[in-house]
Amino acid sequence: MMRQDINKLEEKSIFIIREANAKFKNLAALWSMGKDSTTMLALARKAFLGKVPFPVIHIDNGIDFPESYKFRDELAKKWNMKLIVAHSKIREELSGFSCCGANKTDALKEVMDEHGFDGLIVSIRRDEHGIRAKERVFSPRNKEFKWDYKNQPAEIWNNYTSKLEKTDHIRVHPLLDFNEVDIWNYIKKAKVPMNPLYFSKEGHRYRSLGCTHCTVPLKSNAKSIDEIIKELEGTKVEERSGRQQDKEKAYVMEKLRALGYM
């Protein structure tokens, strides 16, 4: 996995976050307590002198790991973030996984409507999944939260379109250009606090975090950031191999994304 220039990635992400904060009247960010969304919040703090200037949303299905809830509450307090917890229902839906997918999207729709958010920062990366590689930095969603991946605004020379014509809100993706190793290199550089589940315990760790129903640990002895980076640079195993949704056929994931799935 190739390393990129962390300083350039940081500079671009901070530019995108500042652009979003300036363009939208009511901006929020999604936080899963995972490495990517926590890194995104750390970048936001650097962009705004140590403060996250917009609310942070956690979509809670009630079955996240205890370590994740503890990490959420402690970091939200430490960083003085305005945390909004939206509760999702557990029921059968398109992906076949009742804990996630469209159910979390329904909860997000409700909280977006309640608070009137017109922009939403999401910490996906292009290298995570083939479908996510189709995303733009500023990605429009309609009233049904649908994403028209075949008709997206052009983004040339960092000129990001964020017009709300015929859209409900805009998704903003400041981490699209990062890869997994880049994220961990930035975590090391910026000393970003991290969910302890990422570090090996009794020969296993989580490489990608969901909830207790759809995430399994992988064999690993990596107990530090340096050991994780070394492990990743030598692995051929896909990052989200421990996430059940990502084992589904591509068309299912694409349909979920089109329907607003994070």
Number of C-alpha atoms within 10 A of each C-alpha: 13 8 13 14 11 15 11 10 19 19 12 16 23 22 17 23 22 14 14 25 19 11 14 18 11 18 25 28 24 22 24 22 23 20 22 24 19 22 24 27 23 22 25 25 16 15 20 14 9 13 16 21 16 17 16 21 21 18 21 19 19 14 13 19 16 11 12 20 16 13 18 20 13 12 16 14 12 9 14 12 17 15 19 16 16 17 18 20 16 15 12 14 13 14 20 15 17 18 25 27 22 25 24 23 20 19 18 24 16 14 18 21 11 9 11 15 19 20 27 25 28 22 25 22 20 18 15 17 17 12 18 18 14 12 21 21 25 25 22 27 22 17 10 13 21 18 23 15 17 7 8 15 16 13 12 8 6 11 10 18 17 21 14 15 9 10 18 19 25 25 26 28 24 27 28 21 17 25 19 20 19 20 21 21 20 20 19 15 11 13 11 17 14 19 20 14 18 21 20 21 15 8 13 18 21 23 26 19 23 23 19 13 15 17 20 19 18 15 13 18 16 20 16 13 16 13 15 21 19 13 15 19 14 9 10 9 9 11 17 19 16 20 20 16 19 17 12 12 10 13 10 16 22 18 16 20 22 18 19 21 20 18
